[in-house]
Amino acid sequence: MAFARLSALVTIALAATQIASAALTKRVTCASGHVTANAACCALFPIVDQIQQDLFDGGECGEEAHSALRLSFHDAIGFSIRGGKGGGADGSILAFNQTETAFHANGGIDDITARQFPVFLETGLTAGDFVHLAAAIGTANCPGAPRLEFKFGRPAPKAPAPDKTIPEPTDSVTSILARFADAGFSPQEAVALLASHTIAAADVVDVTIPGTPFDSTVGTFDSQVFLEVLLKGSLFPGNGSQPGEVLSPLHGEMRLQSDFAISQDPRTACFWQAMINNQQLMMAEFKAAMAKLQVLGQPRTLIDCSDVVPVPKPFTSAIKFPASFSRKDVQIACPELPFPNLATVAGPAPTIPPV
């Protein structure tokens, strides 16, 4: 409940600030007819249309949208507030894709970099601007997602990020949280960023079942993943147990070892549980963490062009237990936080088709 109240206060404060800023900001009408807060952003509207058409099939929350979001995380997180690692959100993962896609943690990234690279060259953007604009656009195609910020004007990347700076599903919680802390993120912000798994899928944890989602509503940015990671597991969706996965509750769904461990760890369990069926909290926390991630290592002179990002469709429903599951199947690790009342669905547990 404390998390919910905090989120509500933050949301109200942000809304008041945005209203005040809007009243003082002179709007610019672009030649295309779009309205923006800064004339420098006008050049981005046709690029947004191009990315939607060439990468996201006209605006779908499909595999390319999911992968674009993953790419932005893998690009930015190879950074250290102490220095000596990568350039952060600089697009090095796209510009130096032959190097960075060879890293073990970037398994499966080569497909999206291959799709994005020719479009990137056509746009004339720097690699960092392209990677993080594409992530914001792709996420906006998913109902329930927050409208992510986008800052414009990243310089070209200077070098690839180093290997072993991206957390992997086989890592311990302590190791994962230490890597996030080194990049400037708290344990709560780490959990907030994992909200991305609501629209994500695994390609190489089990190579026999590429595209296996992490929850049963992969086309919707909702909190279903935070619930389903807590359900008792009984099966592996593919070719038996693989490094980085643990038993899943549903056919056709993968549960990452790291997600489950974080959901149970005393440093993160309560915040994980607080996300369940709390759409506004999840959206607010994810948006704030992504705003921080997408400018790691970048100059303070970036231009706020967030108004070029499409407005996502809302998700206003309550999440539900999958069929055949109920409160008794939840592996609660934060008993002091009341668990939300969720509707149950009758019938056998669903089999989730690959995305």
N, C-alpha and C positions, 0 to 999 in steps of 0.2 A: 504493500500500500504506500509506503514511503517513496518508492520509486515512481509510482503513478502520480503522487502529489507533486513531486519534484518535476516530473515531466510536464505536468499541467502548468506549473508556475513558469517554467522555461518557455513553453509554447506561448503563453500569454505575453511574457516579456518580449519575446522575439516578434510577435505580431504587432505589438505597440511600437517597437522600434522600426519595423518595416513600414507601418502606416505613416509615422513621422518622417521617415526618410523619403517616402514616395511624395509626400506633400512638398518637400524641398527640392526634389530632383526634377530637372527639366527633361522631358521626354523628347526623343528624336524619332521622326518618321523616316524610315529608309525608303530608297527608291522602289523597293519591292512592296512597299505598303506596310511592312512590319514596324512595330513601335518598340524602341529599346531605350535604355537609360544612357547609352553611350554610342556615339556614331561609329566608333571603331568596331562595334559588334555587328553592324549591318552586313559586313562581308560574310558573316557566319551563317546567316539564314539560308542561302542557297546551298551551303555545304551541309547543313543539317538535312535538307531535303535529299541531297545526293547520298548521304550516309544511310538515311532511312530506306531509300530505294535500292542502293547497291549492296548494302550489308544486311539489312533487316527486313527484306521482302515487303517493303512498303510500310513497315511499322509493327512487326510482330514481336511478341515475347517468346522467341524461339531460341534454338541452340546458339545462334550467333550473338543474340542479345545477352544470354547467360555468359557466354565466353568473353564478350567484351568487358563485362564487369569483372570477371576473374582476371583478365589481362591487366586492368588498371591496378588491381591490388598487387599482383606479382611484379608489376613495373615499379610501384612506389615503395613497397615495404623493404626493399634491399637498401635501406638507409639507416644511418646512425646519427643521433643527436650529438654524439661524441666525435663524429667524423671518421674518416678512414674506410668508409664503405661506398655504396653507390650514390648516384645523384638524385635519388628519390623519384618524384613524379615527373621524370624528364623524357619518357618515351624511349629509353634505351632498349627496352625489351622488343620494340618494333624496329628501331634503327639498326640495332646489332642483333637481329633475331637469330642469325646463324650461330652466334655464341651463346646467348641466353637460353634458347630453346633446348640446348644440349644439357642443361642442368637437370638433375633428377627431379627436383621439385617442380619444374616447369613441364613435366610430361603432359602431352596433349595440347600444349599451347601452340604448337607449330601449325595446327589447322587454322586457328583464328588469325595468327600473324600472316599466314599465306593469303587469307581472304582480305585482310585489311591493307596489306602493303601496297598493292596497286592503286587502291582508292586513296590511300594516304598520299601517294605521289601526285595524284591528280589534283588534290585540294590545295597544295602549296602551304599547308600548315606545317609547323614543326611537329616532330614525332610526339612530343609530350602533349601538345594541344590536341593532336588527333586522337591519341589513345584515351585521354580523359574526357574529351567531348563525346567520343563514340560510346564510352561507358555510361555517361549521363543520359544520352539519347536512348540507348538500348534498355537501360533500367526503366526509363519513362514509359516504355512500351508495355510494361508489366502492371496490370491492375493492382492497386494497393501500394505501389512504391511511392516514396517521397520524391518530390521534384528536386533532384540533386543540383548543387551549385556547379557553376563552371567559370573558372578564371582563365583569362586569355593572355597569351604573350610569353609562354615559356621559351627559353632559349633552346637551341639544339643540344642534344646530349653530347657529352664529351667522350664517354667511354662506357662499355658494358658494366652493369652491376656485378659485383663478385658473386661467386657461387656460395651456397649454404647460408643465405640470408633470408630465405623464405621458409616459414614453418611448414612442417610436413605432418601428415596424419599419424605417423609412427612416433612422433616426438612426445615427450612427457609434457604435462601441463606446466611444470616449472620451466622447462626449456622454452615452450611456446610463449609464456608470459614474459620471460626474460628477453626474448627476441622482440616482442611488442614493446616492452619498456625501453629497450635500446633505440627503438624508432620513435619513442615519445608517447606511447599509448598506455593507458591504465588497463587493468584487467576488465573493467566494465566496458571500456572502448573496444577491447578485443572481442568481447561477446557481442557488442553492437555490430561490429563488422561481420561477424558470422551470420548475421541476419541474411546476408547475401546467399546463404545456402538454401533459402526458401525457393530460389529460382535456379539452383545449380545442379550439376550432375557430375558423376565420376566417369572419366574416360579410361584411366590407366591403373586404377587400384586393382581392378580385375579386368584384364584385357579381353576376356571372353564376353563381357557385357558392357561395351562402351555406351556412354550416355545414360547410365543408371541414375535416377534422381535421388535426392536426399529426403524428399517428402512426397506425399501423395497429391499435392496441388502445385506442381512445378511451374505452371503457367501463371500463378498468382503470387504476388508479394504479400504473403500473410504469415502469421506466426505458427502455422501448422508444424513447421520443422522443429520448433522449440518443444512442442508437445510430443511429436513422434520419436524424437531422440530419447525421451524419457520412458517410452513404453518398453515392456519386457520383450527381449529379442528371442527368436526361436529358430532362425534360419539364416543361411547365406544365400544371396540372390543369384550367384553365379557358380563358379567352379570351386566351391568350398571356401575355406578360410584363406584370406590373403593378407599380407602385411598391410596394416593401415585400416582394416575394417574389423568390426565386431558384429555379433549376431544382430540381425535386423528383425523388426516386428512384422514386416510385410513383404510378400512376394513382389519382386520388381523394384524394391527400394534398398538403397545401401545406407548403412550407418557407419560413419567414420569413427575410428578409434579415438581420435582427438576430440571430436564433437561430444562423444559420450563421456569421455574423461573430464572435459571442461564442465559439462552439465552436472557432474557429481562432485567436483572439487569444492571445498569450503570457501575458496577465494572467489569463486565465480557462480556457484550453484544458485544462490538467491537471485542474482541478477538474471541468470538464464530463466529461472522459473517465473520471474516477474514479467517476462516478455509474452507469456502464454495468454492468448486471447486479449492482448492489450495492444491493439493495432497502432494507436496513436503514440504510445511509448516507443514501440519498435521503430516506427517511422522517424520519430524525432531523434532517437539515439543513433540510428543508422545514418541519417542525413548529417548529423553533427560530426560523427566519426569519419564519414567519407569526405566531408569538406576539409577536414584536417589532413587526411591521407593524400588527397589529390593536389595538395600544394607542398608536400614534403620536399625540402631542399630547393624550393623555387623562390625567385625574388619577390619582395613585397610590392613591386610595381605592377603586378598582374592586374588586368582590367576585369572587373566583374561583368561577365556576359551571361549570367545565369538565366536571363529572360529569353535566351534563344533555345533553352531546353524545353521540349514539349511538356505539357501538363499531363501527368498520368491519370488514368481513370481510377476512381476510388474503389476501395474494398470496404463494404459496410456490413458484411455478414459476420456472424460469430463462427469461429472454427469449431469443429466437432471431433469427437473420437472417431477413428476409422471403425467400420463395421466390425462387430464382435469384440471390440475393446471398450473398457470403461475405467473408472477411477481406480479400481483394484489393480490395474495393470501398470500403473504409473510408479516408476522408481524415484520417489521423492528424496532429494538430498538437502532440501531446505524446509524442514517441518515448521519453522517459525513463521513462514510466509503462507497465508491462506491460499489453497489451490483453487483456481476458478471453477465454477460450475459449468460443465460443458455438456451439450446434448450428446446422446449416444445414438448410434445407427444400428438398426437390426440387420441380421443376415451375416453371411460369411465375410471374412476379411477380403478386401479387394486385391486383385493383381494389377500392378501398375505397369502399363506399357512403357517401353523406353522412349525417351524424348527424341 
